[in-house]
């Protein structure tokens, strides 16, 4: 008996050792993940890293990636007991101050694999196979509709600027009827965009930028984009940069696309586009294709959805010499078109930095390009930039400064105000409007789905008056900042080149230029609206069932004057771009400004 017990104890001991070893191996088993990232052009940060929610990643510090060729890589090991990891890539000079990807958190499933290799593009969602997507059910769409209805009727500050209660109610009812049927993601996106477009607010749309992976794949990542950039001259689509296999000349007119006249295309797409009031040229401008990798164009989004584009286009074209013929060109993805534009055209502005720049033109005339106030992804101290640039302008003896705002769609207000500090001759208020809101306490039904920067400050607004007869609360005039001239502010004559792309802060600058006689506006009517615009803080409403995200403002800015026209800011010297100017590559507005300086005997 003793011998048997002893043998059993030995066997049990050995079994225990084996189990301990197995458990230990399981406890310390690792999955090695190789993160490969292709970084975006124009990002001048020193380091690239990864942050995440599972060790050894964290949201507070970065795992630095190594530069390899034109990309970055890092190997990170995770315990196999982890089921999934949420992470993002970051850019940084100092790990205490980073630029995050503007995406929802990326998700990695471990699945007990020993080795995983990931390949990503900076700030680009992973593609979704849209052929596998089911339609959104009518029940789910109608639940989302109730949130849209609450946002429009109870929160949006501009709902009744250009709509009566009867008209907006009818438009909401039409959307509700559309939602009585199961819809694809593209169909739902179009229906919501059309309703939002009817609000006539440039800050309200089913965002091109903040959608989740499914919507981004549907509207951005398909091979259904035109292989050229173009401008509208009236209702004519005119080629600027071509990257198709057909070598379309600059100035070629596209008469029709897949059998539909481009004039008809333009009219059909306009209702889906955001703009302030009756500034219709602003809508047309947004339906051009510029091809910039840092901006989305309304045409690229809406045309493939409305016309069900596949992988090619049949085009009826008219050459610059007047010859008409029909061609067929392959459709491209946004990324394919951008790469071809960058490789083939040295003057193509493939980074935001290229929308900015100063040069001395001749004698005492200078040109300052200010094509955006959005510095996201740009490694630049704007205060230092303005200070050094205007020192150079003074050193060059510039007496006449042309400021090109035509590509400027606004952005961060402080950058626009910084520019004005160097151009204004006396203190003034660039944004001299009355701020109002339609609510004081945010609707409970929207709270779980509405986000903004920082804490939910928008849940309870500080107001300085109770609701007036038009249904508005007055807000503190915190945004009426008095801009004072900088120490090295420009003392000479200023000429602003303006156009329909100018909305938000770019609109405010054009408006202040008129009010304070800061300079001469040359070009075309701006976007925005003289009656006021809706802006300020922006909220992001993610509809829980369709996953469509809507950007909309909290504040409405209202002019202190009554009976102002439903228009943008009109230029002092009106100059439209003609077909001949596009063909030749000449700049109509710039030449007009130079001629104006010359005619005044100041050249």
C-alpha positions as CSV (number, residue, x, y, z in Angstrom):
1,X,0.0,0.0,0.0
2,X,2.8,2.3,0.9
3,X,4.6,1.7,-2.4
4,X,1.4,2.3,-4.4
5,X,0.7,5.6,-2.5
6,X,4.3,6.7,-3.1
7,X,4.0,6.0,-6.8
8,X,0.7,7.9,-6.9
9,X,2.3,10.9,-5.2
10,X,5.1,10.9,-7.7
11,X,2.6,10.7,-10.6
12,X,0.5,13.5,-9.1
13,X,3.6,15.6,-8.5
14,X,4.7,15.2,-12.2
15,X,1.1,16.0,-13.4
16,X,1.1,19.1,-11.2
17,X,4.5,20.2,-12.7
18,X,3.1,19.6,-16.3
19,X,-0.1,21.6,-15.5
20,X,1.9,24.5,-14.0
21,X,4.2,24.6,-17.1
22,X,1.2,24.5,-19.4
23,X,-0.5,27.3,-17.5
24,X,2.7,29.3,-17.4
25,X,3.1,28.9,-21.1
26,X,-0.5,30.0,-21.6
27,X,0.0,32.9,-19.2
28,X,3.1,34.2,-21.0
29,X,2.0,33.4,-24.6
30,X,2.4,36.4,-26.8
31,X,1.0,37.6,-30.1
32,X,3.4,39.7,-32.1
33,X,1.8,42.5,-34.0
34,X,3.6,44.4,-36.7
35,X,2.1,47.9,-37.3
36,X,3.0,49.4,-40.7
37,X,1.9,52.9,-41.4
38,X,2.1,55.1,-44.5
39,X,2.1,58.7,-43.3
40,X,0.3,61.5,-45.1
41,X,2.1,64.0,-47.2
42,X,2.8,67.4,-45.6
43,X,3.0,66.2,-42.0
44,X,6.3,67.6,-40.6
45,X,6.2,66.0,-37.2
46,X,9.4,64.5,-36.0
47,X,8.0,61.2,-34.6
48,X,5.2,58.8,-35.4
49,X,3.8,56.6,-32.7
50,X,1.0,54.3,-31.5
51,X,-1.3,54.7,-28.5
52,X,-4.0,52.3,-27.3
53,X,-6.0,50.8,-24.4
54,X,-4.0,47.6,-23.7
55,X,-0.5,47.2,-22.4
56,X,2.2,47.7,-23.6
57,X,0.2,50.5,-25.4
58,X,-1.5,53.3,-23.4
59,X,-3.5,56.4,-24.2
60,X,-1.0,58.6,-22.3
61,X,2.3,57.7,-23.9
62,X,3.4,56.7,-27.4
63,X,5.2,53.6,-28.7
64,X,7.5,55.2,-31.3
65,X,7.6,53.8,-34.8
66,X,10.7,53.4,-36.9
67,X,11.1,55.0,-40.3
68,X,11.4,52.4,-43.0
69,X,11.4,53.6,-46.6
70,X,8.4,55.9,-47.2
71,X,6.5,54.5,-44.1
72,X,6.9,53.6,-40.4
73,X,6.8,50.3,-38.6
74,X,6.7,49.0,-35.0
75,X,6.6,45.5,-33.5
76,X,4.5,45.2,-30.3
77,X,3.7,42.0,-28.4
78,X,0.4,41.4,-26.6
79,X,-0.8,38.7,-24.2
80,X,-2.9,36.2,-26.1
81,X,-5.5,36.5,-23.3
82,X,-6.5,39.9,-24.8
83,X,-9.4,39.7,-27.1
84,X,-9.2,43.1,-28.8
85,X,-7.2,46.3,-28.7
86,X,-8.3,49.8,-29.5
87,X,-5.6,52.1,-30.8
88,X,-4.7,55.1,-32.9
89,X,-1.6,56.4,-34.6
90,X,-0.2,59.8,-33.5
91,X,2.3,62.4,-34.8
92,X,4.4,64.4,-32.4
93,X,7.5,66.4,-31.7
94,X,7.0,66.1,-28.0
95,X,5.2,63.1,-26.5
96,X,3.3,65.6,-24.3
97,X,1.7,67.2,-27.3
98,X,0.4,64.9,-30.1
99,X,-1.7,65.1,-33.2
100,X,-4.3,62.3,-33.2
101,X,-5.8,60.6,-36.2
102,X,-9.3,62.2,-36.8
103,X,-10.9,58.7,-36.8
104,X,-12.9,56.5,-34.4
105,X,-10.6,54.2,-32.5
106,X,-9.1,51.5,-34.7
107,X,-9.8,48.0,-33.4
108,X,-7.5,44.9,-33.6
109,X,-8.8,41.4,-32.8
110,X,-6.1,39.1,-31.5
111,X,-7.9,35.7,-32.1
112,X,-5.0,33.7,-30.5
113,X,-2.8,34.3,-33.5
114,X,1.0,34.2,-33.0
115,X,1.8,36.9,-35.6
116,X,-0.3,39.7,-37.1
117,X,0.7,42.2,-39.7
118,X,-1.3,45.4,-40.1
119,X,-0.9,47.9,-43.0
120,X,-2.6,51.3,-42.6
121,X,-2.7,54.7,-44.1
122,X,-2.5,57.7,-41.8
123,X,-6.0,59.1,-41.0
124,X,-7.7,56.7,-43.3
125,X,-10.3,54.2,-42.2
126,X,-10.0,50.5,-43.2
127,X,-12.1,49.7,-46.2
128,X,-15.4,47.9,-45.8
129,X,-16.7,45.6,-48.5
130,X,-19.9,47.4,-49.3
131,X,-21.3,44.5,-51.3
132,X,-21.7,42.7,-47.9
133,X,-23.7,45.5,-46.3
134,X,-27.4,44.9,-45.6
135,X,-29.9,47.7,-46.0
136,X,-30.9,49.8,-43.0
137,X,-34.4,48.8,-41.9
138,X,-37.2,51.2,-42.0
139,X,-37.8,50.7,-38.2
140,X,-34.2,51.8,-37.6
141,X,-34.4,54.7,-40.0
142,X,-37.5,56.0,-38.3
143,X,-35.8,55.9,-34.9
144,X,-33.0,58.1,-36.4
145,X,-35.6,60.4,-37.9
146,X,-37.0,61.3,-34.5
147,X,-33.5,62.5,-33.5
148,X,-33.1,64.5,-36.7
149,X,-36.5,66.1,-36.2
150,X,-35.6,67.1,-32.6
151,X,-32.3,68.6,-33.8
152,X,-34.0,70.6,-36.6
153,X,-37.1,71.8,-34.7
154,X,-35.7,72.3,-31.2
155,X,-32.0,73.0,-31.4
156,X,-30.7,74.3,-34.8
157,X,-30.3,78.1,-34.6
158,X,-31.0,78.6,-38.3
159,X,-34.0,76.5,-39.0
160,X,-36.3,79.4,-39.6
161,X,-33.9,81.8,-41.2
162,X,-35.0,80.8,-44.7
163,X,-37.8,78.4,-43.9
164,X,-41.3,78.8,-42.5
165,X,-42.7,76.4,-40.0
166,X,-44.9,74.9,-42.7
167,X,-42.1,74.5,-45.3
168,X,-39.6,72.8,-42.8
169,X,-42.4,70.6,-41.5
170,X,-43.2,69.5,-45.0
171,X,-39.5,68.7,-45.7
172,X,-39.3,66.6,-42.6
173,X,-42.4,64.8,-43.5
174,X,-40.9,64.0,-46.9
175,X,-37.8,62.5,-45.2
176,X,-40.1,60.4,-42.9
177,X,-41.9,59.1,-46.0
178,X,-38.6,58.2,-47.6
179,X,-37.7,56.3,-44.4
180,X,-40.8,54.1,-44.7
181,X,-38.7,51.8,-46.9
182,X,-35.5,49.9,-46.1
183,X,-32.6,51.9,-47.6
184,X,-28.9,51.3,-48.4
185,X,-26.4,53.4,-46.6
186,X,-25.9,55.6,-49.7
187,X,-29.6,56.1,-50.1
188,X,-30.0,57.1,-46.5
189,X,-27.1,59.5,-46.7
190,X,-28.6,61.2,-49.7
191,X,-32.0,61.6,-48.1
192,X,-30.5,63.1,-45.0
193,X,-28.2,65.4,-47.0
194,X,-31.1,66.7,-49.0
195,X,-33.1,67.6,-45.8
196,X,-30.0,69.3,-44.3
197,X,-29.3,71.2,-47.5
198,X,-32.7,72.7,-47.3
199,X,-31.9,74.3,-43.9
200,X,-29.5,76.5,-45.9
201,X,-26.6,76.6,-43.4
202,X,-23.0,76.2,-44.4
203,X,-22.1,74.6,-41.1
204,X,-24.8,71.9,-41.3
205,X,-24.3,68.7,-43.3
206,X,-23.9,65.0,-43.1
207,X,-20.2,65.5,-42.6
208,X,-17.7,64.4,-45.3
209,X,-15.1,64.1,-42.6
210,X,-16.4,62.6,-39.4
211,X,-18.3,59.5,-40.6
212,X,-17.5,56.0,-39.4
213,X,-15.8,53.2,-41.4
214,X,-19.0,52.1,-43.3
215,X,-20.0,55.6,-44.5
216,X,-16.5,56.6,-45.3
217,X,-16.1,53.5,-47.4
218,X,-19.4,54.2,-49.2
219,X,-18.8,57.9,-50.0
220,X,-15.1,58.1,-50.3
221,X,-13.3,54.8,-50.9
222,X,-14.9,53.5,-54.0
223,X,-13.4,53.6,-57.5
224,X,-16.1,56.0,-58.9
225,X,-14.4,59.4,-59.1
226,X,-13.7,61.4,-62.2
227,X,-10.0,61.2,-63.4
228,X,-9.6,65.0,-63.6
229,X,-10.2,68.2,-61.7
230,X,-12.6,70.8,-63.0
231,X,-14.2,74.2,-62.5
232,X,-17.6,75.5,-63.4
233,X,-17.8,78.4,-65.7
234,X,-21.5,79.3,-65.5
235,X,-23.0,75.8,-66.1
236,X,-20.1,74.5,-68.1
237,X,-17.8,71.9,-66.6
238,X,-14.2,72.8,-67.6
239,X,-11.2,70.5,-67.1
240,X,-8.2,71.9,-65.3
241,X,-5.9,69.0,-64.4
242,X,-6.4,65.7,-66.3
243,X,-4.9,62.4,-65.2
244,X,-7.0,60.1,-67.4
245,X,-5.4,58.1,-70.3
246,X,-7.0,60.5,-72.8
247,X,-4.8,63.6,-72.2
248,X,-7.6,66.1,-71.9
249,X,-6.3,69.6,-72.5
250,X,-6.8,72.3,-69.9
251,X,-10.0,74.1,-71.0
252,X,-11.8,71.0,-72.4
253,X,-15.5,71.2,-71.8
254,X,-17.3,68.1,-70.5
255,X,-20.7,68.3,-72.2
256,X,-22.2,65.1,-70.7
257,X,-21.4,62.3,-68.3
258,X,-22.8,58.9,-69.1
259,X,-25.4,60.4,-71.3
260,X,-26.6,63.2,-68.9
261,X,-25.7,66.8,-69.6
262,X,-23.4,68.4,-67.1
263,X,-25.9,71.3,-66.8
264,X,-28.5,68.8,-65.7
265,X,-26.0,67.1,-63.3
266,X,-25.2,70.4,-61.7
267,X,-28.9,71.3,-61.1
268,X,-29.7,67.9,-59.7
269,X,-26.8,67.9,-57.2
270,X,-27.2,71.4,-55.8
271,X,-30.0,70.6,-53.4
272,X,-27.7,68.2,-51.5
273,X,-25.1,70.9,-50.8
274,X,-24.8,73.1,-47.8
275,X,-24.6,76.9,-48.1
276,X,-25.8,80.0,-46.2
277,X,-29.1,81.2,-47.7
278,X,-29.3,82.1,-51.3
279,X,-25.6,82.1,-52.0
280,X,-26.0,79.7,-54.8
281,X,-22.5,80.2,-56.3
282,X,-21.2,78.8,-53.0
283,X,-23.1,75.6,-53.7
284,X,-21.7,75.5,-57.3
285,X,-18.2,76.0,-56.0
286,X,-18.5,73.1,-53.6
287,X,-19.5,71.0,-56.6
288,X,-16.2,71.5,-58.3
289,X,-13.4,69.0,-58.0
290,X,-10.2,70.4,-56.7
291,X,-8.6,67.1,-56.0
292,X,-6.9,68.2,-52.7
293,X,-6.1,65.2,-50.5
294,X,-7.0,67.3,-47.4
295,X,-10.5,68.4,-48.6
296,X,-13.5,66.5,-49.9
297,X,-15.6,67.8,-52.7
298,X,-19.3,67.6,-52.9
299,X,-19.3,66.4,-56.4
300,X,-17.1,63.4,-55.5
301,X,-19.5,62.5,-52.8
302,X,-22.9,63.1,-54.4
303,X,-22.5,62.3,-58.1
304,X,-21.6,58.6,-57.6
305,X,-24.5,58.2,-55.2
306,X,-27.1,60.0,-57.3
307,X,-26.1,58.5,-60.6
308,X,-24.9,55.0,-59.5
309,X,-21.4,55.3,-61.0
310,X,-19.6,52.0,-61.6
311,X,-16.0,51.9,-62.8
312,X,-15.9,54.1,-65.9
313,X,-17.4,57.2,-67.5
314,X,-18.6,57.8,-71.0
315,X,-17.9,61.5,-71.7
316,X,-19.0,63.8,-74.5
317,X,-16.3,66.5,-74.7
318,X,-15.5,69.7,-76.5
319,X,-11.8,70.4,-77.0
320,X,-10.4,74.0,-76.6
321,X,-10.4,74.2,-80.4
322,X,-14.1,73.4,-80.6
323,X,-14.0,69.7,-81.7
324,X,-16.7,67.5,-80.1
325,X,-16.3,63.8,-79.6
326,X,-17.1,61.0,-77.2
327,X,-14.5,59.2,-75.1
328,X,-14.5,56.6,-72.3
329,X,-12.3,57.0,-69.2
330,X,-11.7,54.8,-66.2
331,X,-12.9,55.9,-62.8
332,X,-10.4,56.3,-60.0
333,X,-10.3,56.2,-56.3
334,X,-9.5,59.5,-54.4
335,X,-6.1,58.2,-53.5
336,X,-5.3,57.1,-57.1
337,X,-6.3,60.5,-58.5
338,X,-4.3,62.4,-55.8
339,X,-1.1,60.4,-56.5
340,X,-1.4,61.0,-60.2
341,X,-2.1,64.7,-59.7
342,X,0.9,65.0,-57.4
343,X,3.2,63.2,-59.8
344,X,2.1,65.1,-62.9
345,X,1.5,68.7,-61.9
346,X,4.1,70.6,-59.9
347,X,1.7,73.5,-59.3
348,X,-1.0,71.2,-57.7
349,X,-1.5,72.2,-54.1
350,X,-1.2,68.7,-52.6
351,X,-0.5,70.0,-49.1
352,X,-2.2,72.7,-47.1
353,X,1.1,74.5,-46.9
354,X,0.9,75.1,-50.6
355,X,-2.3,77.1,-50.1
356,X,-0.1,79.6,-48.2
357,X,2.9,81.6,-49.3
358,X,4.3,85.1,-49.8
359,X,6.2,86.4,-52.8
360,X,7.3,89.8,-54.1
361,X,5.7,90.2,-57.6
362,X,7.4,93.3,-58.9
363,X,8.5,96.7,-57.7
364,X,6.5,97.5,-54.6
365,X,3.7,94.8,-55.0
366,X,3.5,91.7,-53.0
367,X,1.2,88.6,-53.0
368,X,0.2,86.7,-49.9
369,X,-1.7,83.5,-50.4
370,X,-4.0,82.6,-47.4
371,X,-6.0,79.7,-48.7
372,X,-7.1,78.1,-45.4
373,X,-7.5,78.9,-41.7
374,X,-7.5,75.1,-41.0
375,X,-4.0,74.2,-39.6
376,X,-4.9,70.6,-38.6
377,X,-1.9,68.5,-39.5
378,X,0.3,71.6,-40.2
379,X,3.4,72.0,-38.0
380,X,3.3,75.8,-37.8
381,X,3.2,78.5,-35.2
382,X,0.9,81.0,-36.9
383,X,1.9,83.9,-34.7
384,X,5.6,83.4,-35.6
385,X,4.6,82.9,-39.3
386,X,2.7,86.1,-39.5
387,X,5.4,88.0,-37.6
388,X,8.2,86.8,-39.9
389,X,6.2,87.2,-43.1
390,X,5.1,90.8,-42.4
391,X,8.7,91.7,-41.4
392,X,9.7,90.4,-44.8
393,X,7.0,92.3,-46.5
394,X,8.2,95.5,-44.8
395,X,11.8,94.7,-45.7
396,X,10.8,94.2,-49.4
397,X,9.4,97.7,-49.5
398,X,5.9,96.4,-50.4
399,X,3.3,99.2,-50.6
400,X,0.5,97.2,-52.3
401,X,-0.3,93.8,-50.9
402,X,-2.6,91.4,-52.7
403,X,-4.1,88.8,-50.2
404,X,-5.5,85.8,-52.0
405,X,-8.4,84.3,-50.0
406,X,-10.2,82.6,-52.8
407,X,-9.6,79.0,-51.7
408,X,-10.3,79.9,-48.0
409,X,-13.3,78.1,-46.5
410,X,-12.5,79.3,-42.9
411,X,-11.2,77.1,-40.2
412,X,-9.8,78.2,-36.8
413,X,-10.9,81.7,-36.1
414,X,-7.7,82.7,-34.3
415,X,-5.7,82.3,-37.5
416,X,-8.0,84.6,-39.4
417,X,-7.9,87.1,-36.6
418,X,-4.1,86.9,-36.5
419,X,-4.1,87.7,-40.2
420,X,-6.4,90.7,-39.7
421,X,-4.2,92.1,-36.9
422,X,-1.5,92.5,-39.6
423,X,-3.8,94.2,-42.1
424,X,-6.2,96.4,-40.1
425,X,-5.4,100.0,-39.7
426,X,-7.5,100.7,-36.5
427,X,-9.2,98.5,-33.9
428,X,-12.4,96.8,-35.1
429,X,-14.7,93.8,-34.5
430,X,-14.3,91.2,-37.3
431,X,-17.3,89.2,-36.1
432,X,-19.7,92.0,-35.0
433,X,-23.0,90.1,-34.9
434,X,-25.5,89.2,-32.2
435,X,-25.2,85.6,-31.1
436,X,-28.4,83.6,-30.3
437,X,-29.5,80.1,-29.6
438,X,-32.9,78.3,-29.9
439,X,-32.4,76.4,-26.7
440,X,-31.2,76.8,-23.1
441,X,-31.3,73.2,-22.0
442,X,-30.2,70.5,-24.6
443,X,-32.9,67.9,-25.3
444,X,-32.5,64.7,-23.3
445,X,-33.2,62.5,-26.3
446,X,-30.1,63.8,-28.1
447,X,-27.6,63.8,-25.3
448,X,-26.4,60.2,-25.7
449,X,-25.6,60.8,-29.4
450,X,-24.3,64.4,-29.6
451,X,-20.7,65.2,-28.9
452,X,-18.3,68.1,-29.2
453,X,-14.9,69.1,-27.9
454,X,-14.3,68.8,-24.2
455,X,-17.0,68.4,-21.6
456,X,-20.6,68.6,-22.6
457,X,-20.8,72.3,-22.2
458,X,-23.7,72.5,-24.6
459,X,-26.1,70.7,-22.3
460,X,-26.9,73.9,-20.5
461,X,-26.2,77.2,-22.2
462,X,-25.5,80.5,-20.4
463,X,-28.0,83.0,-21.8
464,X,-28.5,86.7,-21.1
465,X,-32.2,86.9,-22.0
466,X,-35.2,84.7,-22.0
467,X,-36.7,83.5,-25.3
468,X,-37.9,86.3,-27.5
469,X,-40.9,86.4,-29.8
470,X,-38.9,84.7,-32.6
471,X,-37.9,81.8,-30.3
472,X,-34.3,82.8,-29.6
473,X,-32.2,83.2,-26.4
474,X,-29.5,85.9,-26.6
475,X,-26.0,84.6,-25.7
476,X,-23.1,86.6,-24.2
477,X,-21.2,88.5,-26.8
478,X,-17.9,86.7,-26.1
479,X,-17.1,86.4,-29.8
480,X,-17.2,90.1,-30.6
481,X,-13.4,90.3,-30.2
482,X,-11.8,93.7,-30.9
483,X,-8.9,93.2,-33.2
484,X,-6.0,95.7,-32.7
485,X,-3.3,96.3,-35.3
486,X,-0.1,94.3,-34.6
487,X,3.2,96.1,-34.1
488,X,4.4,95.3,-37.6
489,X,1.0,95.6,-39.2
490,X,1.0,96.4,-42.9
491,X,0.6,100.2,-43.6
492,X,0.0,100.1,-47.4
493,X,-2.9,99.4,-49.6
494,X,-4.6,95.9,-49.4
495,X,-6.4,94.1,-52.2
496,X,-8.3,90.9,-51.3
497,X,-9.0,88.3,-53.9
498,X,-12.4,86.8,-52.9
499,X,-14.9,84.3,-54.2
500,X,-17.8,81.9,-53.4
501,X,-15.6,79.5,-51.4
502,X,-15.2,82.2,-48.7
503,X,-17.4,81.1,-45.8
504,X,-17.1,81.2,-42.0
505,X,-14.1,83.3,-40.9
506,X,-13.1,84.1,-44.6
507,X,-16.6,85.6,-44.9
508,X,-16.2,87.6,-41.7
509,X,-12.9,89.0,-43.1
510,X,-14.6,90.1,-46.3
511,X,-17.4,91.7,-44.3
512,X,-15.0,93.5,-41.9
513,X,-13.0,94.7,-45.0
514,X,-16.2,96.5,-46.2
515,X,-17.2,97.8,-42.8
516,X,-13.8,99.3,-41.9
517,X,-12.5,100.1,-45.4
518,X,-9.5,97.8,-44.8
519,X,-8.9,97.2,-48.5
520,X,-10.4,96.6,-51.9
521,X,-12.3,93.3,-52.6
522,X,-11.6,91.9,-56.1
523,X,-13.3,88.9,-57.6
524,X,-16.8,87.3,-57.0
525,X,-19.5,87.3,-54.4
526,X,-18.4,85.4,-51.3
527,X,-20.3,82.6,-49.5
528,X,-21.7,83.2,-46.1
529,X,-24.6,85.7,-45.8
530,X,-24.9,89.4,-44.9
531,X,-27.9,88.6,-42.7
532,X,-25.6,86.4,-40.5
533,X,-24.5,82.8,-40.4
534,X,-24.8,79.9,-38.1
535,X,-21.5,78.9,-36.6
536,X,-19.6,79.1,-33.3
537,X,-19.4,75.8,-31.6
538,X,-20.2,72.8,-33.7
539,X,-21.9,69.6,-32.4
540,X,-21.6,66.1,-33.9
541,X,-24.8,64.0,-33.9
542,X,-24.1,60.3,-34.6
543,X,-27.3,58.7,-35.5
544,X,-27.3,55.3,-33.7
545,X,-28.9,53.1,-36.4
546,X,-27.7,54.4,-39.7
547,X,-24.4,55.5,-38.2
548,X,-24.5,58.7,-40.2
549,X,-23.0,61.7,-38.4
550,X,-24.4,65.2,-38.7
551,X,-22.5,68.4,-38.0
552,X,-24.6,71.3,-36.9
553,X,-24.0,74.6,-35.0
554,X,-25.2,75.7,-31.6
555,X,-25.1,79.5,-32.2
556,X,-26.7,81.7,-34.9
557,X,-25.0,85.0,-35.7
558,X,-27.5,87.8,-36.6
559,X,-26.7,91.1,-38.1
560,X,-27.5,94.2,-36.1
561,X,-28.9,95.8,-39.2
562,X,-32.3,94.8,-40.7
563,X,-33.4,94.3,-44.3
564,X,-29.9,93.2,-45.5
565,X,-29.8,91.3,-48.7
566,X,-29.8,87.5,-48.7
567,X,-26.3,87.5,-50.3
568,X,-22.7,87.1,-49.5
569,X,-20.3,90.0,-49.6
570,X,-20.1,91.7,-53.0
571,X,-16.7,92.7,-54.3
572,X,-15.7,96.2,-55.1
573,X,-14.4,95.1,-58.4
574,X,-16.4,92.2,-59.9
575,X,-14.2,89.8,-62.0
576,X,-15.4,86.3,-62.9
577,X,-13.2,83.6,-64.3
578,X,-13.8,83.0,-68.0
579,X,-13.2,80.0,-70.2
580,X,-10.4,81.8,-72.0
581,X,-8.6,82.4,-68.7
582,X,-8.8,78.7,-67.7
583,X,-7.5,77.7,-71.1
584,X,-4.5,80.0,-70.9
585,X,-3.8,79.3,-67.2
586,X,-4.0,83.1,-66.5
587,X,-5.4,84.4,-63.3
588,X,-8.3,86.8,-64.0
589,X,-8.7,88.2,-60.5
590,X,-5.0,88.6,-59.9
591,X,-4.5,90.4,-63.2
592,X,-7.4,92.7,-62.3
593,X,-5.9,93.6,-59.0
594,X,-2.6,94.4,-60.7
595,X,-4.3,96.5,-63.3
596,X,-6.2,98.3,-60.5
597,X,-2.9,99.2,-58.8
598,X,-1.4,100.3,-62.2
599,X,-4.5,102.4,-63.1
600,X,-4.2,104.3,-59.8
601,X,-0.7,105.3,-60.8
602,X,0.8,103.3,-57.9
603,X,2.9,100.6,-59.8
